Amino acid sequence: MDNENSLSIKQRTPPANGREGTSARLKPARPVTGISPWKLSWRRFIHNKMSLSGLVLLSLLVTAILLAPLLVRYVPTDIDPESIRVPPSSVHWFGTDDLGRDVFSRVLWGGQETLRVGIVGVLIAIGGGMLLGLVSAYAGGWIDSLTQRLIEIMLAFPVILLLLCVIAILGPGLLTVLIAIGVANIPWYARLARGSVLSVKNMGYIEATRAVGASERRIMFLHVLPNMISPIIIYGTLELGSAIMMTAGLSYIGLGAQPPSPEWGAMLNYGRTYLRDAWWMSVFPGIGVFISVLSINLMGEGMRDALDPKTY
């Protein structure tokens, strides 16, 4: 009798954890939504104060340069004999040069030329280097050996010497500088791309893709290329600042933009004669170069930390 009462009490007593029956313990857990590596990298990037400040600074500079037709009141090449070397004021925010041209309008319009040459030059180097490195590493054999020997020959020459050789062949000008920057930097991107492909192409998922019948071209462009793009993006971002410096430097020595172009390097060269009397002619384009290079370098450092797979 006592046993029957104890059994009935146990049957009426709920479980201590508040769940009823074994089925409650076997309920499937809620699915966990994953975060893609690109979203995770973006979160890491925006939480880095230095890289975020570089992004904001570069965005403001690029926005002002792109809105130059709406922000400036003077044509950058118009000459005003009555406003020669006027210091910065409410009429001419950055002053005027020795021909009466508004320096503020010239800085904004010249920024378009400097940034365009730097960006397009880096894109040419990235495209050529990635294609060369990808084909070289994936093909292997004599193609890889021949490609690497050519790259080593190009790397044996200083970058400035390659730039001067291209300019000597094609003549001075911004288009020549753009081509020279792209060609001179292709070997560096090719070497980086080759190393990245060699570390990826023998991984397990590549062998699995090949086992299911995927073509070599599909594997190369749809599976290998997306997984080796991160170091290329990081290096390209960091080298963009160097490309802008090269553009301004070649224009400064007279091998880039030619007068009356308002390119930043040409403005620095033009205003150095008047540094004592009209300092604003060189200072403001120099500030433009400084801000653009600084912000790009800050962004590059942040992207390097955000895209590093070892920190996931």
N, C-alpha and C positions, 0 to 999 in steps of 0.2 A: 504493500500500500504506500509506504513511504517512497519507494522507488518510482511508482507511478506519479505521485505528486511532484517529485523532483523533476521528472521528465517533462511534465506539463508546464512547470515553471520555466524550465530552460527553453521550451518551445515558444512561450509567450514573451520571453525577455528579448528585447532587440539587441543587435550586436553593439559592442562597445564603441565602434567607430562611427555609428549612426547610419551605416549602409544596410540595406536589406538584401540578403542572399549573396550568392557567389557571383551572379551576373553583373552586380554593380562594380565588382572588382575587375571585370573583364571588358568594361566599356572601352572602346578605342579612344586614344588620346587625340586631341585636336591637332590637325596638321600644322606643322611649323612652316611658315612662309619664309623662304630664303631670300637673301639680298644678293644681287648680282655684284661681281667684283667692281664694275664701273661705278655703281651707286655707292658702294662702300668706299671706293677711292675718292669720290666727290665729297662724301661726308668727312673723310679725313682731311681733305684739302681745305674745306671751308672752316674747319675747326683749328686750322693753323693760322694764327693771327698774322704772321709775317707774309705768308703766301696770299692770304685774303686781302691784306693791305696792298700788295703788289697788283692783284687783280683789279681792285677798285681804282688804284692810281692809273693803271694802264687803260682801263675802261674810260675814265674821265678824259685822258689825253686823246685817245682814239676818237671819242665822241666829239670833242672840240675840233679835231682835225677834219673829221668827216662833215661837220656842220660849218666848215669855213665859209661857204657861200652865204650863209645866213648870219654869221657872227661878225664878219668884217665889213667895213664901210668903204674900203679903198681897194682898188685893183693893185696886186703886188708889184706890177711892173710900171705903174703910172709914175711919172716924174713931176714933182712940184718944186719949181725953183724958189718959191717963197717959204718953203718949210724944210730947209736944209739943216740937218743935224739938230733937230728939235728934240729936247730931252723928253722922257715919258711924262704924259699929262693926260687930262681927261679927254682931249681930242685925239691924241696919238698915244695909246696906252703903253706901247713899248718904244716910243720915240720914232724918229725918222733917220734915214741914212744920209750920206753926203749928196745924194741926188733928190732928196725929199720923198723917197718912197717909204711907205708905212711899214715899220718893222713887224708889228703885230700880224698884219695880213700876210707878210712874207714868211713869218715863222709857221703859221697855220698851213698855208699852201705848200711851203717847203717840207713840212712834216709828211704830207701825202707822198711826196716823191721819195723821201728817205725811207719811210716805212714800207712803201710798195716795193722798192728795190730790195730791201733786206728780206722781206717775207717771201717774195717770189724767188729770190736767189736761194733761200733755204729750202723751199719746196722743190726746186729743181735738183738740189743736192740730195734731198731725201728720196725723191722718185728715182733718180738714176742710181743712187747708192743701194737702195732696197732691191731694185730689180737686179742689179749686178751681183749683190751679195746672195740673194735668194737663189738665182740660177747657178751661181758658182758652188754654193754649199750643197744644193740639192742634186746637181748633176755629178759632182765629184770627178775623179779621174783627171785626164789631161786638161779638161775645160777648167776645173778648179785650179790646177797648177798654173796654167797660162794666165788666168785672171788674176791670181794672187801675185804673180811676177809683175804684171802691169801695174797693179795697185802699189806694190812696193817701190817701183820706179817713181811713181807719182808722189808717194809719201817721202821719198828721199829729197825732194825739192821743198824748200820753205814755201808756205802758202803765199806770202807776199811776192815771191819770185814768180809763181804760177800766175798770180793776178797781173803782174806787170807784163808777162809774156803774152797773155791773152789781150791785154789792152794795147800792147805794141802791134799786135797783128790786126786787131779790129779798129783801133783808133779810140781816142777818149770819148766819153759820153756815158750817160746813165744806163743805156741798154747794154753797153759793153761791160760796165761794172756788174750789172745783174748776171750776165752770162759768165763773167769771170768768177764771181762768188759761187755760183752753182757748180761750175766745172771744178774749181779748186777744192771744194769740200766733198765731192763725190767719193773719193777714196776712203775718207773717214767713216762715212755712213755705210759704205760697202763692207768694210772690215767689221763694223759693229753688227750689221745685218747677218753676215756670214757666221759670226760666232753665235748669235742668237738662234739661227736656223740649225746649226750643228747640235745645239743643246736641246732642241725640240724634236727634230725629225726622227729620232730613234726611241721616242717614248712609247709607252704601251698603247695609248689611244690612237697613235698614228699607225701602229702595226695592226690594231683591230680594224681601223678604217680600211686599210689595204686588204685585210683578209675578207671583208664583206664585198670586195669587188670595186672599190672606188678607183677612179683613174688617177694617175700620178699628177696630172694638172689640177684636178679637183682637190687632191690632198694638199698640194703646194699652196694654192691660193685660198682655199676655204678652211684649212685646218692648221697649216704651218704659219702662214702669214699673220692671221689675227693673234696668234699666241706669241709672236716675237715683235709686236708693234710697240709695246710699252717702252722699252729702252730707246727706241728710235724717237718716240714722242718727247721723252725727257731730254735726250741729247739735242734734238732739234730746237726745243724751247730755250735751252741754255745757249745754243749757238746763234739764236736769233739776235741776241744782244751784240755778239761779236760781229755779225753781218751788218748791223746798223753802224757799228763803229768803223768797219771797213769801208762802208759806203761814204760816211762822212769824212773819213781819213783820205780816201782817194780823191774826193772832191776838194778837200782842203789843199792838196798838193797839185791840183789842176788837172787830174786825170779822170775825174768823174763829171759831175754836172758843170756845164759851161754857162757863163753870163748870157742873159740876165736871169738865169734860173734861181729861184729862192731856196734851193736845197740847203740843208743845215750846214754841211761841211763847206759849201761854197760861200755861205754867209759868214762863217767863221774866218775863212781866208780873206774875204773882202773887208771885214771889219777890223782885222788885226792892226791895220795901219792907223786906225783912229781910236785905239784903246784909251789913250790919255784924254782925248777931247770928247769922244762919243763912245763910252764903254758899252752902252746898251746895244750897239750894232753886233757885238760878238757875244755878250753875256747871255742874252735871251735865247738865241739858237743853241748855245752851249747848254743852257738849262734844259732845253728840249731833248737834246741827246742824253743828258744825265738822267732825266726822269724816265725816259723810255727804256734805257739800258738797266737802270736800277729796278724798275717794276718788273721787267721781263726776267731778270735774274732771281728776284724774290719768288715769282711764280714758278720758275724752273726748279728751285730748291724745294718748294712745296709739292710740286708734281712728282719729284723724285721720291720723296717720303711717302706720298699717297699711293703711288703705283708700285711700290716695292712689295712683291708678293711675300717676302719673308716676314712682313709685319702684319699680315692678316690674322 
